[in-house]
Amino acid sequence: MISATHLLVNRSNADIVAYMTLSMASITISEDEKEDADIGDILFNSIPSMKIGKLAASLDYRKKYSGIGSLMIQIARGIANDAITDGVATRFIVIDADVGNDPELVTFYSKNGFKRNERYSAKKNKRTLSMRLDILLD
């Protein structure tokens, strides 16, 4: 039970339209980022989060329908809210966008409310960019 993979399946033909793998994690954020998230009074910098390890949508379905990736993020948000209801602490959904493979991912995740994680953006690995979505904001 380290992670769980969730499938979006076309009921009419059993095609896998999209999938995502989720796990619980934590991220370290700066004091400025804590203030931005209105959690500046929290003494520790490591914040419980849910991580999207993989998110992919079928190219065939992406050609037919727009918004599949955004729908998957909304599903992840619902799963995170259910976890909170069940007593699991989580504040952010985090991702490591593979910008080395697809530079447009930053735009995609930004349009879905994600912000860069400052502490991880300074790293030399330019293939991925750490981003977070505050699930308590509307």
C-alpha positions as CSV (number, residue, x, y, z in Angstrom):
1,M,0.0,0.0,0.0
2,I,2.7,2.5,-1.0
3,S,0.7,3.8,-3.9
4,A,-2.6,3.3,-5.7
5,T,-3.2,3.6,-9.4
6,H,-6.6,4.9,-10.5
7,L,-8.0,4.3,-14.0
8,L,-10.5,6.3,-16.0
9,V,-12.2,3.7,-18.2
10,N,-14.5,4.0,-21.2
11,R,-17.5,1.9,-20.1
12,S,-18.6,1.2,-23.7
13,N,-15.4,-0.6,-24.8
14,A,-13.2,-0.9,-21.6
15,D,-10.5,1.3,-23.1
16,I,-8.2,2.9,-20.5
17,V,-8.7,6.7,-21.1
18,A,-6.3,7.9,-18.5
19,Y,-4.6,6.8,-15.3
20,M,-2.8,8.3,-12.3
21,T,-0.8,6.9,-9.5
22,L,-1.2,8.5,-6.1
23,S,0.8,8.2,-2.8
24,M,1.0,10.1,0.4
25,A,4.1,12.2,0.8
26,S,5.3,15.5,2.3
27,I,7.0,18.5,0.9
28,T,9.3,21.1,2.5
29,I,8.2,24.7,1.8
30,S,9.9,28.0,2.6
31,E,8.6,30.5,5.1
32,D,7.4,32.7,2.3
33,E,5.5,29.7,0.8
34,K,3.9,29.0,4.2
35,E,2.7,32.6,4.4
36,D,1.3,32.4,0.9
37,A,-0.6,29.2,1.9
38,D,-1.8,31.0,5.1
39,I,0.0,28.4,7.3
40,G,2.8,30.7,8.5
41,D,2.0,29.9,12.2
42,I,2.9,26.2,11.7
43,L,6.3,25.6,13.2
44,F,7.5,22.9,10.9
45,N,8.3,23.2,7.2
46,S,7.4,19.6,6.2
47,I,3.8,19.6,5.1
48,P,1.7,16.4,4.5
49,S,0.8,16.1,0.8
50,M,-0.6,13.6,-1.7
51,K,1.7,13.0,-4.7
52,I,0.7,12.3,-8.2
53,G,3.5,10.0,-9.3
54,K,2.2,9.4,-12.8
55,L,-0.6,11.0,-14.8
56,A,-1.2,10.0,-18.4
57,A,-4.1,10.2,-20.9
58,S,-4.5,8.2,-24.0
59,L,-3.5,10.1,-27.1
60,D,-6.6,8.8,-29.0
61,Y,-8.9,10.2,-26.3
62,R,-7.0,13.4,-26.0
63,K,-7.6,14.0,-29.7
64,K,-11.3,13.4,-29.2
65,Y,-11.9,15.1,-25.9
66,S,-10.2,18.1,-24.2
67,G,-9.7,18.3,-20.4
68,I,-9.0,14.7,-19.6
69,G,-5.8,15.6,-17.6
70,S,-7.7,18.4,-15.8
71,L,-10.4,15.9,-14.9
72,M,-7.9,13.5,-13.5
73,I,-6.5,16.3,-11.3
74,Q,-10.1,17.0,-10.1
75,I,-10.5,13.3,-9.3
76,A,-7.2,13.4,-7.3
77,R,-8.5,16.5,-5.4
78,G,-11.6,14.5,-4.5
79,I,-9.5,11.6,-3.3
80,A,-7.4,14.0,-1.2
81,N,-10.6,15.5,0.3
82,D,-11.9,12.0,1.1
83,A,-8.6,11.2,2.8
84,I,-9.0,14.4,4.9
85,T,-12.5,13.3,5.9
86,D,-11.1,9.9,6.9
87,G,-8.5,11.6,9.2
88,V,-5.5,11.6,6.9
89,A,-3.6,14.9,7.0
90,T,-2.9,16.4,3.6
91,R,-2.7,20.0,2.5
92,F,-1.2,19.9,-1.0
93,I,-1.3,17.7,-4.1
94,V,2.3,17.7,-5.5
95,I,3.8,16.6,-8.8
96,D,7.2,16.4,-10.3
97,A,6.5,17.6,-13.9
98,D,8.7,15.9,-16.4
99,V,9.6,19.2,-18.2
100,G,12.6,17.5,-19.9
101,N,10.2,15.4,-21.8
102,D,7.3,17.9,-22.2
103,P,8.0,21.6,-21.4
104,E,4.3,22.4,-21.8
105,L,3.5,20.6,-18.6
106,V,4.3,23.7,-16.6
107,T,1.6,25.6,-18.5
108,F,-0.9,22.7,-18.0
109,Y,-0.3,22.4,-14.3
110,S,-0.3,26.2,-13.8
111,K,-3.7,26.4,-15.5
112,N,-4.9,23.8,-13.0
113,G,-3.8,25.9,-10.0
114,F,-0.4,24.4,-9.3
115,K,2.5,26.6,-8.2
116,R,6.3,25.9,-8.3
117,N,7.8,24.6,-5.1
118,E,10.7,27.1,-4.4
119,R,12.8,24.8,-2.4
120,Y,12.9,22.2,-5.1
121,S,13.1,24.6,-8.1
122,A,16.7,25.5,-7.2
123,K,17.9,22.0,-7.8
124,K,20.1,21.3,-10.8
125,N,17.9,18.6,-12.2
126,K,16.2,20.4,-15.0
127,R,14.2,17.4,-16.2
128,T,11.6,17.7,-13.5
129,L,9.9,20.7,-11.8
130,S,8.2,20.2,-8.4
131,M,4.8,21.9,-8.2
132,R,2.0,21.9,-5.7
133,L,-1.8,22.5,-5.5
134,D,-3.3,23.8,-2.3
135,I,-6.4,21.6,-2.0
136,L,-8.0,23.9,0.6
137,L,-8.2,26.8,-1.8
138,D,-11.3,27.0,-4.1
